Amino acid sequence: RLEISDFEGLQQGLDLLKSFKLDYIKLSPALFDDIDHDHGKQNRLTYISNVVAQHQIKMLASCIEDPRQLVSLCRFGIDLFQGYMIQAPSKVMNYEFSTEM
């Protein structure tokens, strides 16, 4: 599997998508910090989502710290998430996936 980390969607990074058969891109947290209010970042993330979908690449967002951020990023087609909102770093997955709140 091949991944690019800290992907920000700049032209150089987008050119790499055409040059390599990537499986994943790990988005830079700077790309979605304050995504709810920053229309420029929303537009950039929408564009990135469209491009990676054409190349069948999965997107991963790290540093997810609150539910609002997680919900916002789901709207952009992010496939995978990492961060303290889900679980602090650990060797074992210990998260309650209950639907009850």
N, C-alpha and C positions, 0 to 999 in steps of 0.2 A: 504494500500500500504506500502511496505517495501523498504527502500533505505539505501545504505551505502554511507556515505559522505567521501570526501578526499581519494578516492580509488586510490592507486598507482600501483596496479597490482603485489604487492609482494606476495610471496607464501601463507602467512597467509590469505590475502584477497581473493586470488583465492580459497583457501580451504573453505572459507565462502560461496562462490557461490554454492558449492556442499551441504552444510549443511542447507541452508535456501532457501525458495522460494522467491527470491527477484524480485521486479518489476523494480527497477532502481539502477544504481550506478552513483554517482556524482564524476567525475574524479578530482583528485588533479591537480590544475593548474601547479604544478611543473612537472607533467607528460608531458605536451605539451608546456612548455615554450621553445622557440627556436626549435620547432619541425621540421621546414624546414631544419635545418642544422645538427641536432643531429640524426645520424642513429641508435644509441642505443635506443633512445626514440621512433623512428619510428617503430623499431622492437618490442619493448615492447607493444606499442599501437596496432599494428597489431595483436599480440598474444592475448591481452585482448579482442579486437574486435571479434576474432574468438571464444574465450571461452564464452563470454557473448551471442553471437549469438546462440550457442548451447543450452544455458539455457533460451533463449528468454527474456533476460534482456535488457532494454533500457539504453543507456548511455547519461549522461548529462555533458556538459563541461561549467564551469563557468569562469568568469574573461576574457571573450572575449573582446578584446579592439580594434582590427583592422580587416579589411576585409580579409587580407592575412591569418591571423590566422583562421578565420572562414572557408575560402575555404580549407585550409590545413586539418582541422579537419573533414570536410565533406568527404574527401577521405577515412577516417578511419571508416566511418559508424556511426558517432556520431548522435544521434537522436534529442537531445535538446540542446539549447544554452542559456546562460545568460551572461550579461556583458554590460559595458558602450557603446560598439559599437552598440548594439541594442537599449538600452535606459538606462538612469540613473535610479536608484531606484525611484519608484513612485507607488502610489496606483492605478493608471489608466494606461492602455497601450496607449501610444500616439506615435505611430511610423508610418511613411509614407511608405507603402508597394508598392509604385509606381514602375513600371518597367522602367520609364524614368530616365535618369541620367543627 
